[in-house]
Every structure is written in C-alpha cells, then in structure tokens.
C-alpha cells in the first residue's frame, strides 16, 4: 500500500475522526462511530477510496 493521503489531509482526518468518536461517546448518534474510518486512514496514510478514485494528496517524491 503506497501512501496516498498527504499532511493536511491526515491532520483533518484525525481531527474529524476524533471529534466524531467523542460525539458518539458523549451520547451522539450511533452513526458517529463512523469516525473510526477517517481516524484509521489518517494514521495509516492510505485511503482505499482514494485508490479507487485515483486521488493522491501526498506530495510526489523527487528523483
């Protein structure tokens, strides 16, 4: 799995994921547990949906 999630994208995914999980823990709707997905993809640096759509937000490596 090659990284396809860049720096700002990672940070946003982690923040949104944590916010959704906190909301679920504090009595929010059950669907708020979906925050696990952006949290995991933010930490891994790889998003399967980005792979399917051909999107890459990480910087290109210079040779």
KASULDA-V715770 format. One record per pair of residues at least 24 apart in sequence whose C-alpha atoms are under 8 Angstrom apart, sorted by the first residue. I is the first residue (numbers start at 1). GAP is how many residues later the second one is. D is the distance in Angstrom with one decimal. If there is no record, write none. Layout:
I_GAP_D / I_GAP_D
This chain:
1_45_7.1 / 2_44_6.9 / 3_41_8.0 / 3_42_5.3 / 3_43_4.9 / 3_55_7.1 / 4_41_6.4 / 4_42_5.2 / 4_43_6.7 / 4_46_7.0 / 4_47_7.5 / 4_51_7.3 / 4_52_4.6 / 4_53_5.9 / 4_54_5.5 / 5_37_7.3 / 5_40_5.0 / 5_41_5.6 / 5_42_6.8 / 5_51_6.2 / 5_52_5.1 / 5_53_5.1 / 6_39_7.2 / 6_50_7.6 / 6_51_4.7 / 6_52_3.5 / 6_53_6.6 / 7_51_6.7 / 9_33_7.5 / 9_48_7.1 / 10_31_7.7 / 10_32_4.4 / 10_33_7.1 / 10_35_6.7 / 11_31_6.9 / 12_30_8.0 / 13_25_4.9 / 13_26_5.8 / 13_28_7.4 / 13_29_5.2 / 14_24_6.4 / 14_25_4.6 / 14_26_7.8 / 14_28_5.4 / 14_29_7.2 / 15_24_7.7
